[in-house]
């Protein structure tokens, strides 16, 4: 078993004309730099439709509750409650998306948010939260929300 900074990994196949803007190696490096361990890292193909001028790049989630823990034996290590999903983008936007993720700071921003999320105030931790980076008509935007 490799010492990866996630418990589960999934990579969806992309549609013709779509690709992932960056690979697993830069994502792993950013997670290690931030000291983050994820429940899962997913490379996902977004659904069709929607606004073609708004392209999701990545989404970080911190869940308030992931399953019950009452059945675990005492001393069982806590599992991470965070996930990171990197989205495929139209191939024509691949270089722009890669730049937004790397030199634009979106990937490092997501990893820093994930690191802060695990150390947040208990009141904040009682709810699920997410951090999303997207391109809106070519401009990098970030949005945080609570569920």
For each residue, the residues with C-beta under 8 A, 3 or more apart:
1:
2:
3:
4: 9 28
5: 28 31 32 36 37 38 41
6: 9 31 37 38 39 40 41 84
7: 37 38 39 40 79 80
8: 39 40 41
9: 4 6 24 40 41 42
10: 40 41 42 43 44
11: 24 42 43
12: 42 43 44 45 88
13: 45
14: 18 19 20 45 88
15: 18 45 88
16:
17: 90 91
18: 14 15 45 88 89 90 91
19: 14 88 89 91 94
20: 14 23 43 86 88 89
21: 57 86 89 93 94 95 97 98 100 101
22: 26 27 86 98 101 102 107
23: 20 26 27
24: 9 11 27 28 41 43
25: 28 29
26: 22 23 29 30 101 102 107
27: 22 23 24 30 31 41 84 86 107
28: 4 5 24 25 31 32
29: 25 26 32 33
30: 26 27 33 34 107 108 110 111
31: 5 6 27 28 34 36 37 38 41 84 111 114
32: 5 28 29 35 36
33: 29 30 108 111
34: 30 31 108 111 112 114 115
35: 32 115
36: 5 31 32 82 111 114 115 118
37: 5 6 7 31 80 82
38: 5 6 7 31 41 80 82 83 84 114
39: 6 7 8 66 79 80 81 82 83
40: 6 7 8 9 10 83 84
41: 5 6 8 9 10 24 27 31 38 83 84 85 86
42: 9 10 11 12 83 84 85 86
43: 10 11 12 20 24 85 86 88
44: 10 12 85 86 87 88
45: 12 13 14 15 18 87 88
46: 56 87 88
47: 50
48:
49:
50: 47 54
51: 54
52: 55
53: 136 137
54: 50 51 134 135 136 137
55: 52 87 89 90 93 97 134 135
56: 46 59 87 132 133 134
57: 21 86 87 89 97 100 101 106 133 134 135 140
58: 84 85 86 87 101 106 107 110 132 133
59: 56 84 85 87 130 131 132 133
60: 82 83 84 110 111 113 114 117 130 131 132
61: 82 83 84 85 128 129 130 131
62: 81 82 114 117 118 120 125 128 129 130
63: 66 81 82 83 128
64: 81 125 126 127 128
65: 81 128
66: 39 63 79 81
67:
68: 71
69: 72 76
70:
71: 68
72: 69 76
73: 76
74:
75:
76: 69 72 73
77:
78:
79: 7 39 66
80: 7 37 38 39 118
81: 39 62 63 64 65 66 118
82: 36 37 38 39 60 61 62 63 114 117 118
83: 38 39 40 41 42 60 61 63
84: 6 27 31 38 40 41 42 58 59 60 61 110 111 114
85: 41 42 43 44 58 59 61
86: 20 21 22 27 41 42 43 44 57 58 101
87: 44 45 46 55 56 57 58 59
88: 12 14 15 18 19 20 43 44 45 46
89: 18 19 20 21 55 57 93 94 97 135
90: 17 18 55 93 94
91: 17 18 19 94
92:
93: 21 55 89 90 96 97 135
94: 19 21 89 90 91 97 98
95: 21 98 99
96: 93 99 100 135 138
97: 21 55 57 89 93 94 100 101 135
98: 21 22 94 95 101 102
99: 95 96 102 103 104
100: 21 57 96 97 104 106 133 135 140
101: 21 22 26 57 58 86 97 98 104 106 107 133
102: 22 26 98 99 107
103: 99
104: 99 100 101 140
105: 108 109
106: 57 58 100 101 109 110 133 140 142
107: 22 26 27 30 58 101 102 110 111
108: 30 33 34 105 111 112
109: 105 106 112 113 131 133 142
110: 30 58 60 84 106 107 113 114 131 133
111: 30 31 33 34 36 60 84 107 108 114 115
112: 34 108 109 115 116
113: 60 109 110 116 117 131 144
114: 31 34 36 38 60 62 82 84 110 111 117 118 131
115: 34 35 36 111 112 118 119
116: 112 113 119 120
117: 60 62 82 113 114 120 129
118: 36 62 80 81 82 114 115
119: 115 116
120: 62 116 117 124 125
121: 124 125
122: 125 126
123: 126
124: 120 121 127 129
125: 62 64 120 121 122
126: 64 122 123
127: 64 124 146 147
128: 61 62 63 64 65 146 147
129: 61 62 117 124 144 145 146 147
130: 59 60 61 62 144 145 147
131: 59 60 61 109 110 113 114 142 143 144
132: 56 58 59 60 142 143 144 145
133: 56 57 58 59 100 101 106 109 110 140 141 142
134: 54 55 56 57 140 141 143
135: 54 55 57 89 93 96 97 100 138 139 140 141
136: 53 54 139 141
137: 53 54
138: 96 135
139: 135 136
140: 57 100 104 106 133 134 135
141: 133 134 135 136
142: 106 109 131 132 133
143: 131 132 134
144: 113 129 130 131 132
145: 129 130 132
146: 127 128 129
147: 127 128 129 130
